[in-house]
Amino acid sequence: LQDGDCIGFSLGPLYEALVPYLSKKRQLGVHSLMLTDALMEIIQSGAVSNRSKRVFPGKSVVSYAFGTRKLMDWLSDNPLIEFQSIEVVADPRLVGANPRYMTILPARKVDLSGRVAMHAGKGLMSASQGAAEEMVEGANFSRRGRIIMGLPSRNLAGEPNIRLTVNEFPKLLEVASSIDFVVTEYGVAYLTGRSVRERALALIDIAHPEDRADLVERAKEARLIYRD
């Protein structure tokens, strides 16, 4: 993420981890489904100006807020924040009207072709699959927009999150060709414009080191990469 980007936020550890990095940026814009304590910290740091936005310029536009009493007190009569319905905030045409819109989403699993399984289950407080797909579409409309998926290389049970296929998982985000970056603690896989083989190799590179050899063999068997 660079100075001047327009960002969307939601709830969860991925977004909380971004706070110290985004707080060092300048001239950011906010067009977000959710406003949280983490996003409040970024705005309070001085990183957000909303000057480059084309939709609600000068305002951080959101649909709803979720967080502490401190967040609610800060929001009260705050002229910097514009609340709009989800039909407005998640409208791909309005999202895409903002240049350099960065859709940042937490993934549950990613396969070697770049297909993504989203989180599901009781207590999930993040963007719905429909809203996530609309924000992805909006980033595709945006001039120099990007779609960024983040996840740990393994889940809490020690199982790999980078897999040969995600067909067995629910809530598949059917936008593999649109995803620009997949990020784990081992690096960034840049997928834009890459072939299936190049995508597989890039994703293997950011898998857990102990999972990489098995992924290579599985990818060879599936003919995603060359035998040699």
C-alpha beads as a LAMMPS data file, in Angstrom:
LAMMPS data file: protein, C-alpha beads

228 atoms
227 bonds

1 atom types
1 bond types

-500.0 500.0 xlo xhi
-500.0 500.0 ylo yhi
-500.0 500.0 zlo zhi

Masses

1 110.0

Atoms # bond

1 1 1 0.000 0.000 0.000
2 1 1 1.209 3.472 -0.930
3 1 1 0.507 7.076 0.023
4 1 1 -2.708 8.241 -1.653
5 1 1 -4.395 4.823 -1.853
6 1 1 -8.078 4.444 -0.991
7 1 1 -8.738 1.573 1.405
8 1 1 -11.585 -0.569 2.692
9 1 1 -11.603 -2.141 6.152
10 1 1 -13.419 -4.798 8.113
11 1 1 -13.058 -6.595 11.424
12 1 1 -10.351 -9.057 12.435
13 1 1 -6.653 -9.633 13.115
14 1 1 -5.605 -8.931 9.518
15 1 1 -6.843 -5.359 9.757
16 1 1 -5.487 -4.842 13.266
17 1 1 -2.048 -5.925 12.036
18 1 1 -2.164 -3.205 9.359
19 1 1 -2.525 -0.330 11.857
20 1 1 1.182 0.386 12.540
21 1 1 2.003 0.249 8.814
22 1 1 -0.878 2.300 7.468
23 1 1 -0.506 4.886 10.234
24 1 1 2.823 5.851 8.642
25 1 1 1.186 6.581 5.264
26 1 1 -0.182 9.911 4.087
27 1 1 -3.122 11.133 2.008
28 1 1 -5.049 7.865 2.319
29 1 1 -8.741 7.672 1.474
30 1 1 -11.368 5.545 3.240
31 1 1 -14.342 3.918 1.468
32 1 1 -15.177 1.047 3.785
33 1 1 -18.037 -1.249 4.720
34 1 1 -17.031 -1.147 8.388
35 1 1 -15.426 1.339 10.748
36 1 1 -13.545 -0.263 13.658
37 1 1 -11.196 0.824 16.423
38 1 1 -8.284 -0.156 14.169
39 1 1 -9.472 2.117 11.360
40 1 1 -10.122 4.895 13.881
41 1 1 -6.470 4.660 14.970
42 1 1 -5.318 5.038 11.372
43 1 1 -7.534 8.089 10.835
44 1 1 -6.396 9.637 14.114
45 1 1 -2.736 9.139 13.142
46 1 1 -3.107 11.718 10.380
47 1 1 -2.665 9.172 7.590
48 1 1 -6.140 9.808 6.125
49 1 1 -7.076 12.974 4.235
50 1 1 -9.572 11.662 1.615
51 1 1 -8.342 14.348 -0.784
52 1 1 -7.855 12.002 -3.740
53 1 1 -11.302 10.410 -3.569
54 1 1 -13.920 11.046 -6.247
55 1 1 -16.862 9.772 -4.169
56 1 1 -17.560 11.713 -0.957
57 1 1 -14.246 13.599 -1.194
58 1 1 -12.917 14.826 2.130
59 1 1 -14.986 12.236 4.033
60 1 1 -14.336 8.715 5.283
61 1 1 -17.446 6.936 4.023
62 1 1 -18.644 3.775 5.815
63 1 1 -21.809 1.705 6.247
64 1 1 -21.617 0.707 9.888
65 1 1 -19.356 0.742 12.936
66 1 1 -18.352 -2.020 15.334
67 1 1 -16.096 -1.478 18.319
68 1 1 -15.577 -0.016 21.756
69 1 1 -17.261 2.846 23.589
70 1 1 -14.199 4.931 22.708
71 1 1 -14.996 4.461 19.013
72 1 1 -18.655 5.396 19.495
73 1 1 -17.747 8.535 21.437
74 1 1 -15.286 9.552 18.721
75 1 1 -17.942 9.025 16.043
76 1 1 -20.529 11.205 17.750
77 1 1 -21.048 14.324 15.583
78 1 1 -17.732 13.658 13.829
79 1 1 -17.737 15.713 10.593
80 1 1 -14.973 13.586 9.071
81 1 1 -17.188 10.474 8.828
82 1 1 -20.034 9.956 6.329
83 1 1 -22.412 7.047 6.960
84 1 1 -24.194 5.680 3.891
85 1 1 -26.246 2.543 3.248
86 1 1 -24.477 -0.626 2.164
87 1 1 -26.166 -0.249 -1.238
88 1 1 -24.125 2.918 -1.704
89 1 1 -20.847 1.885 -0.089
90 1 1 -20.718 -1.532 -1.781
91 1 1 -21.857 -0.279 -5.211
92 1 1 -18.979 -1.395 -7.498
93 1 1 -19.419 1.669 -9.711
94 1 1 -18.990 4.046 -6.766
95 1 1 -16.115 2.030 -5.296
96 1 1 -14.386 2.006 -8.671
97 1 1 -14.813 5.751 -9.130
98 1 1 -12.106 6.186 -6.506
99 1 1 -8.634 5.824 -8.057
100 1 1 -6.215 3.312 -6.552
101 1 1 -8.845 1.501 -4.530
102 1 1 -7.334 -1.334 -2.491
103 1 1 -9.704 -4.168 -1.553
104 1 1 -8.106 -5.979 1.401
105 1 1 -9.765 -9.251 2.442
106 1 1 -8.886 -12.104 4.829
107 1 1 -8.865 -15.510 3.129
108 1 1 -9.464 -18.873 4.772
109 1 1 -7.687 -20.936 2.109
110 1 1 -6.059 -20.243 -1.260
111 1 1 -5.299 -22.862 -3.898
112 1 1 -2.461 -22.942 -6.389
113 1 1 -4.550 -21.387 -9.158
114 1 1 -5.421 -18.394 -6.954
115 1 1 -8.970 -19.424 -6.041
116 1 1 -10.014 -18.312 -2.563
117 1 1 -12.216 -19.854 0.126
118 1 1 -13.575 -17.185 2.458
119 1 1 -14.152 -17.566 6.178
120 1 1 -17.451 -19.054 7.285
121 1 1 -19.086 -20.134 10.500
122 1 1 -20.770 -18.992 13.687
123 1 1 -19.701 -15.606 14.987
124 1 1 -18.095 -14.437 11.759
125 1 1 -18.074 -10.637 11.748
126 1 1 -16.602 -9.696 8.404
127 1 1 -17.822 -8.807 4.953
128 1 1 -20.388 -11.204 3.505
129 1 1 -19.419 -13.069 0.371
130 1 1 -21.724 -10.886 -1.730
131 1 1 -20.308 -7.659 -0.307
132 1 1 -16.753 -8.958 -0.707
133 1 1 -17.381 -9.752 -4.369
134 1 1 -18.811 -6.256 -4.919
135 1 1 -15.736 -4.639 -3.355
136 1 1 -13.522 -6.833 -5.547
137 1 1 -15.494 -5.766 -8.615
138 1 1 -15.139 -2.159 -7.513
139 1 1 -11.345 -2.495 -7.267
140 1 1 -11.371 -3.910 -10.793
141 1 1 -13.178 -0.765 -11.994
142 1 1 -10.797 1.525 -10.114
143 1 1 -7.866 3.093 -11.957
144 1 1 -4.800 1.245 -10.631
145 1 1 -6.998 -0.565 -8.104
146 1 1 -5.783 -3.791 -6.508
147 1 1 -7.233 -6.860 -4.745
148 1 1 -5.146 -8.127 -1.824
149 1 1 -5.872 -11.370 0.051
150 1 1 -4.137 -12.041 3.367
151 1 1 -3.895 -15.227 5.428
152 1 1 -1.418 -17.128 7.637
153 1 1 0.422 -19.995 5.961
154 1 1 -1.185 -22.452 8.402
155 1 1 -4.317 -22.421 10.548
156 1 1 -4.397 -22.860 14.336
157 1 1 -4.524 -26.642 13.913
158 1 1 -1.260 -26.568 11.938
159 1 1 -2.979 -27.402 8.636
160 1 1 -1.775 -25.693 5.444
161 1 1 -3.791 -22.757 4.146
162 1 1 -2.107 -22.827 0.727
163 1 1 -3.532 -25.945 -0.944
164 1 1 -3.716 -27.708 -4.293
165 1 1 -7.456 -27.044 -4.489
166 1 1 -10.175 -25.398 -2.395
167 1 1 -13.098 -27.203 -4.034
168 1 1 -14.109 -28.871 -0.755
169 1 1 -14.579 -25.576 1.084
170 1 1 -17.728 -23.399 1.197
171 1 1 -17.890 -19.705 0.322
172 1 1 -15.594 -19.767 -2.691
173 1 1 -14.752 -16.335 -4.041
174 1 1 -14.942 -16.942 -7.778
175 1 1 -12.603 -14.146 -8.817
176 1 1 -9.253 -15.924 -9.092
177 1 1 -8.288 -14.063 -12.248
178 1 1 -8.881 -10.716 -10.503
179 1 1 -6.680 -11.223 -7.438
180 1 1 -3.456 -9.232 -7.587
181 1 1 -1.654 -10.222 -4.392
182 1 1 -1.776 -13.029 -1.832
183 1 1 0.141 -12.323 1.369
184 1 1 1.330 -14.644 4.159
185 1 1 3.979 -14.195 6.836
186 1 1 6.465 -15.663 4.321
187 1 1 5.996 -13.072 1.607
188 1 1 3.830 -11.756 -1.205
189 1 1 2.690 -13.666 -4.296
190 1 1 2.077 -11.308 -7.213
191 1 1 -0.499 -12.957 -9.489
192 1 1 -1.559 -10.285 -11.975
193 1 1 -1.088 -11.396 -15.570
194 1 1 0.636 -14.637 -14.611
195 1 1 0.015 -18.058 -16.118
196 1 1 -1.373 -20.939 -14.039
197 1 1 2.157 -22.367 -13.696
198 1 1 3.588 -19.031 -12.584
199 1 1 0.745 -18.558 -10.094
200 1 1 1.346 -22.014 -8.608
201 1 1 5.066 -21.376 -8.155
202 1 1 4.482 -17.934 -6.618
203 1 1 1.982 -19.338 -4.123
204 1 1 4.213 -22.277 -3.201
205 1 1 6.928 -19.734 -2.386
206 1 1 4.762 -18.134 0.326
207 1 1 3.427 -21.387 1.809
208 1 1 4.813 -22.702 5.089
209 1 1 8.348 -24.037 4.415
210 1 1 7.369 -27.508 5.632
211 1 1 4.453 -27.626 3.169
212 1 1 6.304 -26.558 0.036
213 1 1 7.810 -29.906 -1.027
214 1 1 4.416 -31.637 -0.828
215 1 1 2.779 -28.808 -2.774
216 1 1 5.408 -29.119 -5.502
217 1 1 4.727 -32.843 -5.873
218 1 1 0.959 -32.336 -5.878
219 1 1 1.283 -29.553 -8.436
220 1 1 3.352 -31.831 -10.698
221 1 1 0.768 -34.606 -10.419
222 1 1 -1.975 -32.149 -11.324
223 1 1 0.157 -30.839 -14.217
224 1 1 0.101 -27.314 -12.883
225 1 1 3.895 -27.142 -13.094
226 1 1 6.424 -29.004 -15.218
227 1 1 7.745 -32.384 -14.096
228 1 1 11.295 -31.061 -14.215

Bonds

1 1 1 2
2 1 2 3
3 1 3 4
4 1 4 5
5 1 5 6
6 1 6 7
7 1 7 8
8 1 8 9
9 1 9 10
10 1 10 11
11 1 11 12
12 1 12 13
13 1 13 14
14 1 14 15
15 1 15 16
16 1 16 17
17 1 17 18
18 1 18 19
19 1 19 20
20 1 20 21
21 1 21 22
22 1 22 23
23 1 23 24
24 1 24 25
25 1 25 26
26 1 26 27
27 1 27 28
28 1 28 29
29 1 29 30
30 1 30 31
31 1 31 32
32 1 32 33
33 1 33 34
34 1 34 35
35 1 35 36
36 1 36 37
37 1 37 38
38 1 38 39
39 1 39 40
40 1 40 41
41 1 41 42
42 1 42 43
43 1 43 44
44 1 44 45
45 1 45 46
46 1 46 47
47 1 47 48
48 1 48 49
49 1 49 50
50 1 50 51
51 1 51 52
52 1 52 53
53 1 53 54
54 1 54 55
55 1 55 56
56 1 56 57
57 1 57 58
58 1 58 59
59 1 59 60
60 1 60 61
61 1 61 62
62 1 62 63
63 1 63 64
64 1 64 65
65 1 65 66
66 1 66 67
67 1 67 68
68 1 68 69
69 1 69 70
70 1 70 71
71 1 71 72
72 1 72 73
73 1 73 74
74 1 74 75
75 1 75 76
76 1 76 77
77 1 77 78
78 1 78 79
79 1 79 80
80 1 80 81
81 1 81 82
82 1 82 83
83 1 83 84
84 1 84 85
85 1 85 86
86 1 86 87
87 1 87 88
88 1 88 89
89 1 89 90
90 1 90 91
91 1 91 92
92 1 92 93
93 1 93 94
94 1 94 95
95 1 95 96
96 1 96 97
97 1 97 98
98 1 98 99
99 1 99 100
100 1 100 101
101 1 101 102
102 1 102 103
103 1 103 104
104 1 104 105
105 1 105 106
106 1 106 107
107 1 107 108
108 1 108 109
109 1 109 110
110 1 110 111
111 1 111 112
112 1 112 113
113 1 113 114
114 1 114 115
115 1 115 116
116 1 116 117
117 1 117 118
118 1 118 119
119 1 119 120
120 1 120 121
121 1 121 122
122 1 122 123
123 1 123 124
124 1 124 125
125 1 125 126
126 1 126 127
127 1 127 128
128 1 128 129
129 1 129 130
130 1 130 131
131 1 131 132
132 1 132 133
133 1 133 134
134 1 134 135
135 1 135 136
136 1 136 137
137 1 137 138
138 1 138 139
139 1 139 140
140 1 140 141
141 1 141 142
142 1 142 143
143 1 143 144
144 1 144 145
145 1 145 146
146 1 146 147
147 1 147 148
148 1 148 149
149 1 149 150
150 1 150 151
151 1 151 152
152 1 152 153
153 1 153 154
154 1 154 155
155 1 155 156
156 1 156 157
157 1 157 158
158 1 158 159
159 1 159 160
160 1 160 161
161 1 161 162
162 1 162 163
163 1 163 164
164 1 164 165
165 1 165 166
166 1 166 167
167 1 167 168
168 1 168 169
169 1 169 170
170 1 170 171
171 1 171 172
172 1 172 173
173 1 173 174
174 1 174 175
175 1 175 176
176 1 176 177
177 1 177 178
178 1 178 179
179 1 179 180
180 1 180 181
181 1 181 182
182 1 182 183
183 1 183 184
184 1 184 185
185 1 185 186
186 1 186 187
187 1 187 188
188 1 188 189
189 1 189 190
190 1 190 191
191 1 191 192
192 1 192 193
193 1 193 194
194 1 194 195
195 1 195 196
196 1 196 197
197 1 197 198
198 1 198 199
199 1 199 200
200 1 200 201
201 1 201 202
202 1 202 203
203 1 203 204
204 1 204 205
205 1 205 206
206 1 206 207
207 1 207 208
208 1 208 209
209 1 209 210
210 1 210 211
211 1 211 212
212 1 212 213
213 1 213 214
214 1 214 215
215 1 215 216
216 1 216 217
217 1 217 218
218 1 218 219
219 1 219 220
220 1 220 221
221 1 221 222
222 1 222 223
223 1 223 224
224 1 224 225
225 1 225 226
226 1 226 227
227 1 227 228
